[in-house]
Amino acid sequence: MRIQETTTPIIVPLVIGVTSHRNLAASEIEPIRQRVRSFLARLQREYPGLPLLLLSALAEGGDRLVAHEALAAGAKLLAPLPLPRELYEDDFTDPASRAEFDALCAQAEVMELPLHADQPLHEVGSPGTARDRRYAQAGIYIASHCHILLAIWDGKPSTRIGGTAQIVSYHLDGALPGHPSRRRRARHALGTGDERLLYHIVCSRDAADGMPAAGLQPLQTVWRSAATAVAADPDKPAEFQRMFAHMAGFNADCAKYAAAIEAATAAQRQARASAVAGIDRLFHAADWLAVHFQRRVLLALRSTYTLAALMGIAFACYAHLPGQNYMIYLFLLLFALGAYVAVLAHHREWHRKYLDYRALAEGLRIQSYWRRANISLGGEHEFAHDNFLQRQNVELGWIRNVMRVSALYPSAAPAASEEAELASVVAEWVGESGKSGQLHYYEHKTAEHAGLHHVTETIGSISLWGGIAISVFLAVFVFRLSDAQKTVLVTMMAALSIIAAVREAYAYRKADKELIKQYRFMQRIFTSARVALDRTHDPEEQREILLSLGDAALTEHAEWTLMQRERQVEHGKL
């Protein structure tokens, strides 16, 4: 299933990766099969809105066992092969094994992971360290792009490059097989928002000393994350359940508004290389949904704060004007309407969806531009999703999970030359002042929010000086005004104060001041990037600039999400 096919609906799958020993104990194969079958059925039952996609290198042993069960359960199979197929088949000397491999390939989408320049074909064509590193790369790829890693593993550590133990270690704590990587391990240790989840089926091996590690029993099942390990009989950790539920919700929204998304984004979509078409399509869907729910949130905010202002005025009239007893009923009616709007917005998660979909869209935007510009972060195993929202609650990990799916397919050569594609990325992403790109966007947004802030200050000034003017008028004519006239003037003062206070609260809830600062900051960042890009004609230096720019933008979007997440529509606090 290629998510980049424009003729198919946008559906984010639940990606299951598999890593396993090849020499499983014969007596345990059938019980392991039953546990795998139960595991897949449970996921389908709990998340019907997330079709299953299995990542398997189709090695002998547990890889193929899981592949057979996944296909039987109706899951899609994607097979990232560590070597060109004709070389990989050399691993399977038994004719029956090769026939099984060919049969599985016929039912899968086969993807040969690209060879790096420092891995010539003749070196990986025979057993040795270079070939082992290719197996490690396949394991890293699977662990990096799956949402749940299914490990059929004896629980013992191992120094074998690309072995099951090393892939499990990489998945949970970021340690690259065969490569010391303190930076990535440290980031995993500090990243409280990490969403790595492992389903461990304990197995024995058909070898000397093949029993599982001490403390583990054959056929035991365990949920593991970087921080916890719990028996698999209970439900998986609650935070992961919420994360997968949000992924299913994104699929549901994409399906609900599919026609509107298709119509609105048809003109924006362009023919891309296959490696970015899926990212672009997901970006357009997330961007459209973010704008849609932003409008819902703004409508709810404006309605709530308008009703709050009218409530205040109605109560002031009830309290000060004689013969206005009916105003208390109007006050209660307005309160009920405001509460209904707030409850509706909360129940339908307009605010959360707006923030999450906006964060997802911005992350996908950067991911697409980086890939088109041929920018990598150290290999296919590490991409924009590894840098995004790492400090956030694990519930936001669903955003990284969608980005992880969009990056399933390795980078392909761009349709145009690398230099032309790089220039296109600079023009589209950075753009020019007053004309195009994010530079123009942040200039426009800075001016727009500065204008809105000016309106808030103007309303406050009118309220202040209007109140002072009424106070002076009352002081001068205090003995000449009737009680009724004084009451009307005092009520007018109250109404002016209420309007100013509600407008100030509305501006605070929208974070106008903070947004102006952030937009100005990003405007300066993109301006500096534009100057730096114009100063050099070295493609590698330009890629370094774009990499730094993307990092800054990802950090900014994470901070924006944090700031806005606490500013929901809450009628009771008005």
KAVEN-V850325 format. One record per pair of residues at least 24 apart in sequence whose C-alpha atoms are under 6 Angstrom apart, sorted by sequence separation. I is the first residue (numbers start at 1). J is the second residue. D is the distance in whole Angstrom. If there is no record, write none. Layout:
I;J;D  I;J;D
This chain:
53;77;6  55;79;6  57;81;5  199;223;5  198;223;6  136;162;4  198;224;5  467;493;5  135;162;5  197;224;6  307;334;6  84;112;6  139;167;6  143;171;6  197;225;5  196;225;6  78;108;6  77;108;5  78;109;5  79;110;5  80;111;5  81;112;5  82;113;6  79;111;6  80;112;6  81;113;6  463;496;5  304;338;5  463;497;6  14;50;5  13;50;5  14;51;6  17;54;6  13;51;5  14;52;5  15;53;5  16;54;5  17;55;5  18;56;6  22;60;5  13;52;6  15;54;6  22;61;4  360;399;6  460;500;5  459;500;6  20;62;5  20;63;6  154;202;5  148;197;5  149;198;5  150;199;5  151;200;5  152;201;5  153;202;5  154;203;5  373;422;5  148;198;6  153;203;6  154;204;6  82;134;5  82;135;5  297;350;6  172;226;5  297;351;6  82;138;5  156;213;5  293;350;6  154;212;4  155;213;5  509;567;6  294;354;5  293;354;5  290;354;5  290;357;5  290;358;5  446;516;6  286;357;5  446;519;5  287;361;5  286;361;5  442;519;6  283;361;5  283;364;6  442;523;5  439;523;6  439;526;6  276;368;6  17;142;6  279;406;5  278;406;6  17;146;5  16;146;5  15;146;5  18;149;6  20;151;6  15;147;5  16;148;5  17;149;5  18;150;5  19;151;5  20;152;5  16;149;6  17;150;6  18;151;6  20;153;6  275;409;6  275;411;5  275;412;6  273;414;6  273;415;6  20;164;6  19;164;6  243;395;5  243;398;5  239;395;6  388;554;6  389;558;5  25;204;6  25;205;5  24;205;5  25;206;5  23;205;6  24;206;6  313;495;5  23;206;5  309;499;6  193;390;5  50;248;6  193;391;5  49;248;5  191;390;5  192;391;6  193;392;5  195;394;6  191;391;5  193;393;5  194;394;6  193;394;4  195;397;6  342;569;6  342;571;6  339;571;6  144;381;6  11;251;6  141;381;5  145;404;5  4;277;5  4;278;4  3;278;6
